[in-house]
Amino acid sequence: MTLTVRVIAPDKTVWDSSAEEVILPSTTGQLGILSGHAPLLTALEIGVMRVRPGKDWVSIALMGGFAEVEQNEVTILVNGAERGDAIDQEQAKADLAEAQTRLSQAEQGENRQERLQAQRRFKRARARVQASGGVVQI
């Protein structure tokens, strides 16, 4: 038995297909979903979702949102999402380096709002690199 998985962002549906297994970046840690999972509603962190439609895994960068699991259907509503195979890894790495620099600068300042925005930018950039198959070294 398989799962029906839908990843829906405000501007597009990123994934709408069946899968054997899903791993989600919940706010409390990684969450694995298999067929027959108990009903669940969880908040999602900015991070990488992994979905296994067959033998191979597909990575999708999620920009935070919510997931609902019910009767072998996984519905994921997110602020933004991007399939890893659609991400330019070199550009993603450059964006991560820039986000890291901005975060370092913001952490030295006293502006809390600027610091939070820099942390969010860094998490988004890191998720894009990881989803594209890149390794993040911090």
Number of C-alpha atoms within 10 A of each C-alpha: 9 16 23 19 22 18 22 19 19 10 9 11 15 16 19 13 12 19 22 18 19 20 16 23 22 21 16 10 10 14 14 15 18 16 17 14 15 11 12 11 13 17 17 25 21 26 25 31 27 20 22 15 18 12 8 7 15 18 21 27 26 28 23 22 20 16 20 14 20 14 12 20 19 26 19 25 22 20 14 20 27 23 19 23 13 11 17 12 18 12 13 21 20 13 19 22 15 15 21 20 13 18 21 14 13 19 15 9 11 9 10 11 10 16 19 14 14 21 19 16 20 22 18 23 26 26 26 33 25 20 27 24 13 16 11 11 5 4
